[in-house]
Amino acid sequence: MLEHQVIFASDAVQISEVRCHTEKSGCADLEQETSPRLVLPSAGAFAYHFSPRDEVVADPNTAVVLHAGMDFKISHPIEGGDVCTVFEFADEAVLGAMRGAVPVNRCAALAGRLARFARNRLAIEEHALACAGGLSAIATRPVRSSVVERAKATIAGDPFGDWSLADVARAVGTSPYHLTRSFKRVTGLSLHAYRLQLRLQAGLERAVGGEPLDRIAVDCGFAHHSHFTATFREHFGTTPSVLRKISIAS
């Protein structure tokens, strides 16, 4: 089941929240994009298939950029569904030459979440454009690996689980040694660092949304509030408390 809710619309951008409650499944029917669109997942994972050899898992660390005329199929490699914020821009130049998978850096992550929760029209539009602009500064990695994409989906399906390297390797059908080397080569991160970023993305989502920070820290797998805050500041360059004030002021 797919839930689609428009949460903001202006002449510059439309922002929607999309929730997919779908069981694990293979490729659906072929679709064609009709407008410039940035898909920014906030929970879970799903896969875009642009060709038989071009599959990418969209998760909170990986955004997907689509342009009018692009063909794709969607599959759901894990249980649990997903949640995304979708930005549809009136001006296609906003997304530039970006196509397909784009790594999410801290600037894009912060701006994307602030755009979703801000209440002021001007602030929302500027945060949305800043999200796209932050992504455009990142060079996409041309290397693709089905093993790595499956590993991304596995971890994104349960970023708070106590995974071992052997667990993930077994789940995707390869050796720990091969997985470690391939994952770093394709994503630029270790599996541990990738999972930590997923946990921080989850914490970011909930912090901007106004949830108590001590509860967020425990739920996201951190030992205590101060540990979460310190790791959050190291990654995003600000604290959850400061970010929440920005969100409220917007």
N, C-alpha and C positions, 0 to 999 in steps of 0.2 A: 504494500500500500504506500502511496506517495502523497505527502501533505505539502502543499505549496502555498505560502502566505507572503504577499507583498507587504513589506514593513515600511517602505519609503519609496516615493516616486516624484521625480521632478523632470525638468527639461534636460538635465545633464545625466542623470543616472536613476535606474530603478534597482532597489535592493530587495531581495526576497530571502526568506528562510525556507529551505527545503529539507524535509525529514522523510527518509525512506525506511520503511519497516518491511524489509524483504529478506527472505531466507537465502542461504547460500545458493547461487545459481550460475549457469553459464551465460553466454552472450545472448542478449535480447535482439530484437529486430534492428535493422540499420536505421539510423536517424541522420538528419542533416540539420546543422545549426543555421539559424535564421538571423542572428544578431551578434554583435561583439559581446562576449560574455566572459567573465572571470568567475571561476568556481573555487571557493575557498572553504574546504572542509573544516569543521570544528570538532567532529567526533566520528569514530568509525573509519571505514575505508571502502572504496569500490574501485572498479577498473574501467578505464577507457581503452577501446581497441580501435586504433586509427587504421590499422592494416593487420594482416596476419602476423607480422613480425614487429609491430609497434604497439605494444601494450604498456600502459602506465597505471600504477595504482595512485589514486588520489586519496590523500590522508591529510591530517593537520600540518604536516611538514611539506606537503606537495600540492600546490595549486595547479589548476588546469585552465589554459586560455583557449577559447574557441572563437572562430570568426565565421561570418556568414558563408555558407557553402561547404564547410568542413563536414565530412562524413565520419560517423563513428558508431560503434556498438558499445553497450555497457554490460558489464557482468558484476556479480557480487561474490568475490572469492572467500568471504568469511560470513559467519552468522552475526546477527546483531544490528544490521542496518547502519545508517550513517546520517549525519546532519551537516548541511552546508549553508553558507551564505553565498548568494549568487548576485553578482554585480553586472547589470546590463547597461553599457554606456552608449549614449546617443552618438558620440564621436568615435569612430573606429580608430582614429589616430591615438587615442588614449592607451590602447594596448599595443600599438606599434607593430613590430615584427615578431612579437612573442607568439609562439604556437605550441600547443600541447602542454606537457609538464614543465612547471617552473618551481624551483625550490623556494620555500617561504623563509625570508629572512626576518629579523626582529622588527625592522621598520614596517614591512608589509603586514606582519602579524598584528602589531599594535594598532596600526591605522585601520585595518580591517575590522577588528573588534570594536574600536571606538566608533567607527561609522555605524555599526550595528546598534550600539546602545545609546549614542548621542541623541539629544532631543531637539537641537537647534538645526534648522535647515542648512544654513551656510556651513556649519561645522560638519554635518553629515556629508555634504558634497565634497568638502575639502579632504576629509578623512578618506573617502572613497577614492579620490584621485591620487592621494598620497599612497594608498595601498597599491594601486596599479603602478605608480611611479617607482615605488620601492622594489617591486618585482622586476621591472624593466632593467634595473641596474645589475641584475644577476644573470650571468651567462649560463644558459642551460647546458647540461652535460649530454652530449650526443650518444654516449654509450648506453646501451640497453641490455638488460639481463632478466630473463623470465624468473630465474632463481631469486634474484634480488627483489623483484617486484612481489613475488610470493612471500618473501621474508618481511617486506614492508607491511603487507596486508596482515600477516600473522601477528606481528608486534602491535600494529595499530588496533587489531581486534581486541587486545587485552594489554594495554601499555602499563597497567599496574600489576600485572602478574609477575611471579618470581621465575622468569625465564632463565634457563641455562643456554649456553651456546649449543650444546647437544640437542636440547629441546627444539630450538628453532631450526637447526640443520635437519633434524629428523622430520619436522613438519613440512619442509620444502623439498625433501628428497636429495640432499647432498651431504658432503662431509663438512665438519666444522671448519677445517682448514680452507677449503674452497669457498665456503660462505663468507668467512672473515675477509679474505682477500678480495673477492668479488664485490662485496658490499661496500668496502672502503673505496674501491676503484670507481664504482658507479655513483655513489652518493657523496663521497668525500668525508663520510663520518663512519665511526665504528658503530656496531649495533647498540652498544651501551649508550653512546652519545645520541643516537637516533631516538632510542626509547626515552631518554631523559628529556629531549626536546618535545616529544609527544606529551609527556607528563606536564611540562611547563606550559605547553599550549592549552592543555585542559585547565590548568590553574589560572592562566590568563583569562580564558573565557569566563570562568566563574568569578574571578576577582573583579573584572569589569562589570559583571552582572550584579555585584553587590553582596555576594555570599560571605559569611564570616571566614576570616583568613585562617583561624586555627582549624576549622573543619576542612577547608580546602587543603591545607598542608597534610593532614592525616590521610584524607581520601586520595591524594595524589602521590602517596608513598614516601613522604618526607618524615623524618624523625620528629620534628617539632616545627612550630611557627617560624622561629628564627632561622632554621636551616632552609626552609622554603623561601623565606624572604631574601636571604643571602644569595641563594642559587638563582632566584628570579632576577635579582638586580644584576648579577654577573651576566646573565643571558640577554635580558631586555634593556639593560642600561637604566632602569628605574625600579622603584619598589611597587608592590601591589597597592599600598596605601596611596601613594602619589598618583598612580594611574587611575584609581577609583575617584579621586578628587577631580582629575581632568575630565573623566566621564560625566560626573555629576554637573560640572561647570558647563559642559557642552550642551 
